[in-house]
Amino acid sequence: MRAEELDLVMESDELEDDETSQLYEHHRIVADKGQKLLRVDKFLFTQLSGTSRNRVQKAADAGFIMANGKPVKRSYKVKPEDVIQVMLDRPHYENKILPEDIPLDIVYEDGDLMVINKPAGMVVHPGFGNWNGTMLNAIAWHLKDLPQYDINNPEIGLVHRIDKDTSGLLVVAKTATAKTCLGQQFFNKTTQREYNALVWGNLTEDTGTIVGNIGRDPKDRMRMAVFPPDSDVGKHAVTHYEVLERFGYTTLVKCVLETGRTHQIRAHMKHIGHPLFCDERYGGDQVLKGANTTKYRQFIDNCFTLCPRQVLHAKTLGFVHPKTGQGMLFGSELPSDIVALLEKWRGYVQ
């Protein structure tokens, strides 16, 4: 296994819907009849080249290691004739990312990095069903005349990701040094990331903190679920929220990420009973609050048509520049579909 394969899986921000919808087999190893009992992390470390035991352990923690068709923990003991699989969240695809002339909304750029404002509906990384037309294809075109930039080199490029139907700010590293430095800031939780989200319901408190491990939902692999923070299931995750505006049946909130996990805001808000408005995957595309009248249901349907995606926008991104050491803070205005939706709710509650 190439080391970057597991690195991509374990990146520290929310992955795209298309990349978390299902798992694909990348390696299958059948244990010998004489196999002695051995922890699966040790077993795979000895069987696969170019990786580390730590990466294998992280993959097991994320549910990417299976024994006889079921996810197993790192401590699972491999037995004779066990079928051990390494699963990734994207198909085994060897083709290179090709440049495509796709417009990019570049907020900032210098010789070390780019900050891009991603529109909703744009896939970040090529994956199953979206091999072309992604943000990486667009970045490859934009930087095609930069000799030292290779879009297919995992040591440079995207530092984090956001979902396909989430809009907002992303940072891209142009050099390996920049990616390492920025990656460490994300890992050490020293970046500043604020999201705006419209959620169902009227939150009781004006501010709050959600603490709960995030891992794949055992009942639906296309979703993430929240588990007790003291459990060994999932990854530690913390989301702080603040109410910005109340509409009675929905609430506009600011979410500040202390950690960055796959679908963190979407799963955390669902967990406390306030799924994101129009979030199909987490049940927010149904009428969850309000009067059961034809007029109100029509209003909600019109809202869904106006903004047909989860109402989530990566509004603020801050970090320390990897070369200059200067603190940098970027903001992004709410896109037109969210602005129109909020105006519609303001008109409704007047």
C-alpha positions in Angstrom: 0.0 0.0 0.0 1.3 3.4 -0.8 1.5 5.6 2.3 -0.5 8.4 0.7 -3.5 6.2 0.2 -4.1 6.0 4.0 -3.1 9.6 4.4 -5.9 10.7 2.1 -8.4 8.7 4.0 -7.3 10.1 7.3 -7.3 13.8 6.3 -8.6 16.1 9.0 -11.6 17.8 7.5 -15.0 16.9 6.2 -14.9 14.7 3.1 -17.2 14.9 0.2 -20.5 13.0 0.0 -19.3 11.1 -3.0 -16.2 10.0 -1.2 -18.0 8.7 1.9 -21.0 7.0 0.3 -19.4 3.5 0.2 -16.2 1.7 0.6 -14.1 0.0 -2.1 -11.6 -2.9 -1.7 -8.0 -1.9 -2.4 -6.2 -4.9 -0.8 -7.3 -8.5 0.1 -5.1 -10.8 2.0 -6.1 -14.4 3.0 -4.3 -15.6 6.1 -2.4 -18.9 5.8 -3.8 -22.1 7.3 -0.9 -22.0 9.8 -1.4 -18.4 10.7 -0.7 -17.8 14.4 -3.0 -15.3 16.3 -1.7 -11.9 15.5 -3.2 -8.4 15.9 -4.5 -7.1 12.6 -2.4 -3.9 12.8 0.8 -6.0 13.1 -0.5 -8.4 10.5 -1.1 -5.7 7.9 2.1 -3.9 8.7 4.1 -7.0 7.8 2.0 -7.7 4.7 1.9 -4.3 3.1 4.8 -2.3 1.9 5.2 1.5 2.1 2.9 2.1 5.1 3.3 2.3 8.8 1.6 0.6 11.7 0.2 3.9 12.9 -1.5 4.4 9.5 -3.0 1.0 9.7 -4.3 1.7 13.2 -5.9 4.9 12.1 -7.5 3.1 9.2 -8.9 0.4 11.6 -10.2 3.1 13.9 -12.0 4.7 10.9 -13.6 1.4 9.9 -11.5 0.8 6.9 -10.0 -2.6 7.9 -12.3 -5.6 7.6 -12.0 -9.2 8.6 -14.4 -11.7 6.8 -16.5 -8.8 5.6 -17.0 -6.9 8.9 -15.1 -3.9 10.3 -12.7 -4.8 13.0 -10.7 -2.9 15.7 -6.9 -2.6 15.6 -6.7 -5.2 18.4 -8.6 -7.9 16.3 -6.6 -11.2 16.3 -6.1 -12.6 12.8 -6.9 -16.3 12.6 -6.0 -19.0 10.0 -7.7 -18.4 6.7 -9.2 -15.0 7.7 -9.9 -12.8 4.8 -8.5 -9.3 5.6 -9.5 -6.4 3.5 -8.2 -2.8 3.3 -11.1 -0.6 2.2 -10.9 3.0 1.1 -13.6 5.5 0.4 -12.8 5.8 -3.3 -12.4 3.2 -6.0 -8.9 2.1 -7.1 -8.3 4.6 -9.8 -4.9 5.0 -11.3 -5.6 7.8 -13.9 -4.0 11.1 -13.3 -5.9 14.3 -12.5 -6.0 16.2 -15.8 -6.2 20.0 -16.1 -9.7 21.4 -17.0 -10.5 25.0 -17.8 -13.0 25.5 -15.0 -13.3 29.0 -13.3 -12.1 29.3 -9.8 -13.0 32.0 -7.2 -9.6 32.7 -5.8 -9.7 34.8 -2.7 -5.9 34.9 -2.2 -2.8 33.5 -3.9 0.9 33.7 -3.5 3.9 31.5 -4.2 3.1 29.1 -1.3 -0.7 28.8 -1.2 -4.1 29.6 -2.6 -7.4 30.3 -0.8 -10.4 29.3 -2.9 -14.1 30.0 -2.4 -15.8 26.8 -3.5 -19.3 26.9 -4.8 -21.9 24.4 -3.7 -22.3 21.5 -6.0 -18.6 21.4 -6.9 -16.8 18.1 -6.0 -13.3 18.8 -4.5 -11.5 15.6 -5.4 -12.2 13.1 -8.3 -14.1 10.0 -7.1 -16.7 7.5 -8.1 -19.1 9.2 -10.5 -17.1 12.4 -10.5 -13.8 11.8 -12.3 -13.9 15.1 -14.1 -15.1 18.6 -13.4 -13.7 18.8 -9.9 -11.9 21.5 -8.1 -8.6 19.7 -8.4 -9.1 19.6 -12.2 -9.6 23.3 -12.1 -6.6 23.9 -9.9 -4.5 21.8 -12.2 -5.5 24.1 -15.1 -4.8 27.2 -13.1 -1.3 26.1 -12.1 -0.5 24.2 -15.3 2.4 26.6 -16.1 4.0 26.3 -12.7 6.8 23.7 -13.3 7.1 22.7 -9.6 3.4 22.1 -9.1 2.2 18.5 -9.8 -1.5 18.1 -9.0 -0.9 14.3 -8.7 1.7 14.7 -6.0 0.1 14.0 -2.6 2.8 16.0 -0.8 1.2 19.2 -2.2 -2.3 20.4 -2.9 -5.4 20.2 -0.8 -4.8 20.6 2.9 -8.5 19.9 3.9 -11.8 19.4 2.2 -15.5 20.3 2.5 -18.5 18.4 1.2 -19.7 18.7 -2.4 -22.9 20.6 -1.4 -21.2 22.8 1.2 -19.9 26.2 0.0 -17.0 28.2 1.3 -13.3 28.5 1.9 -10.5 26.0 1.3 -6.7 26.4 1.4 -4.4 24.7 -1.2 -0.6 24.3 -0.7 1.7 24.9 -3.6 4.7 23.4 -2.0 5.4 20.4 0.2 6.7 22.7 3.0 3.6 24.7 2.9 1.3 21.6 3.1 3.3 20.1 6.0 3.1 23.4 7.9 -0.6 24.0 7.2 -1.4 20.3 7.9 0.2 20.6 11.3 -1.9 23.6 12.1 -5.1 21.7 11.3 -3.9 18.7 13.3 -3.0 20.9 16.3 -6.4 22.7 16.1 -4.7 26.2 15.7 -6.6 27.2 12.6 -9.8 29.4 12.7 -12.8 27.9 11.0 -16.3 29.2 11.2 -19.4 28.0 9.4 -22.9 29.4 9.0 -25.7 26.9 9.0 -29.5 27.0 9.0 -30.8 24.2 11.2 -34.3 22.9 12.0 -35.9 23.9 15.3 -35.5 26.7 17.8 -32.4 26.1 19.9 -32.9 26.4 23.6 -29.6 28.2 24.4 -27.9 31.0 22.5 -24.6 29.3 22.7 -23.5 25.7 23.2 -20.9 23.0 22.7 -21.4 19.6 21.2 -18.9 16.9 22.2 -19.2 13.4 20.8 -17.1 11.0 18.8 -17.8 10.8 15.1 -17.7 7.5 13.2 -19.5 5.8 10.4 -23.1 4.9 11.2 -23.3 1.1 11.5 -26.9 1.2 10.1 -26.0 3.4 7.1 -22.5 3.6 5.8 -23.4 6.7 3.8 -23.7 8.7 7.0 -21.7 9.5 10.1 -23.0 9.0 13.6 -22.2 10.4 17.0 -20.9 8.1 19.8 -20.1 8.8 23.5 -16.9 10.8 23.9 -15.5 8.3 26.4 -16.1 5.4 24.0 -13.5 3.8 21.7 -15.8 4.2 18.7 -15.2 7.0 16.2 -13.0 10.1 16.6 -13.1 12.8 19.2 -15.0 15.8 17.9 -16.0 19.2 19.3 -18.3 21.8 17.7 -19.2 25.1 19.3 -22.3 27.0 18.1 -23.8 30.4 18.6 -27.3 31.5 17.5 -27.2 34.3 14.9 -30.9 34.6 14.0 -34.1 32.8 15.0 -37.0 32.1 12.6 -39.2 30.1 15.0 -39.1 26.8 13.2 -35.5 27.2 12.0 -32.3 28.9 13.4 -29.3 30.4 11.8 -26.2 29.4 13.7 -22.5 30.0 13.6 -20.5 26.8 14.1 -16.8 26.9 15.2 -14.9 23.7 14.7 -12.5 22.7 17.4 -11.8 19.5 15.4 -12.5 18.6 11.8 -14.2 15.3 11.2 -16.2 13.9 8.3 -19.6 15.6 8.3 -18.9 16.9 11.8 -21.4 19.8 11.8 -24.1 17.8 10.0 -23.8 14.8 12.3 -23.4 16.9 15.5 -26.5 19.0 14.8 -28.5 16.0 13.9 -27.4 14.4 17.2 -28.8 17.3 19.3 -32.1 17.2 17.3 -31.4 20.1 14.9 -30.4 18.7 11.5 -29.3 21.1 8.8 -32.1 22.5 6.7 -32.5 20.6 3.4 -29.8 18.1 4.4 -31.1 15.0 2.6 -28.6 12.6 4.1 -29.4 13.5 7.7 -33.1 13.9 7.4 -33.3 17.7 7.0 -35.1 17.5 3.7 -38.4 16.8 5.5 -40.8 19.2 7.3 -39.5 18.7 10.9 -41.0 21.7 12.6 -44.0 23.9 12.1 -47.7 23.6 11.4 -49.0 20.7 9.4 -50.9 22.8 6.9 -50.9 22.9 3.1 -49.8 26.5 3.1 -46.8 25.8 5.4 -45.8 22.7 3.5 -45.8 24.6 0.3 -43.7 27.3 1.9 -41.1 24.7 2.9 -41.1 23.1 -0.5 -40.4 26.5 -2.0 -37.5 26.9 0.4 -36.1 23.6 -0.6 -36.4 24.6 -4.3 -34.7 27.9 -3.6 -31.7 26.3 -1.8 -31.7 22.6 -2.8 -28.7 21.5 -0.6 -27.7 21.4 3.0 -27.5 25.0 4.2 -23.9 25.1 5.3 -21.2 27.6 4.3 -17.5 27.7 5.4 -17.5 31.4 6.1 -14.2 32.1 7.9 -10.7 30.5 7.5 -7.6 31.6 9.5 -4.1 30.2 9.7 -0.5 31.2 10.1 1.3 31.7 6.7 3.8 28.8 6.4 6.6 31.0 5.2 6.1 34.5 6.7 4.6 33.4 10.0 2.0 36.1 9.5 -1.5 35.4 10.8 -4.0 35.4 7.9 -7.8 35.5 8.2 -10.2 35.2 5.2 -13.9 35.7 5.0 -16.5 34.6 2.5 -20.0 36.2 2.0 -23.0 33.9 2.1 -23.8 32.7 -1.4 -26.9 33.9 -3.2 -29.0 30.8 -2.6 -28.5 31.0 1.2 -29.1 34.8 1.2 -32.4 34.3 -0.7 -33.5 31.5 1.6 -32.8 33.6 4.7 -34.8 36.5 3.3 -37.7 34.1 2.6 -37.7 33.0 6.2 -37.5 36.6 7.5 -40.5 37.4 5.4 -42.4 34.4 6.8 -41.9 35.3 10.4 -42.7 39.0 10.1 
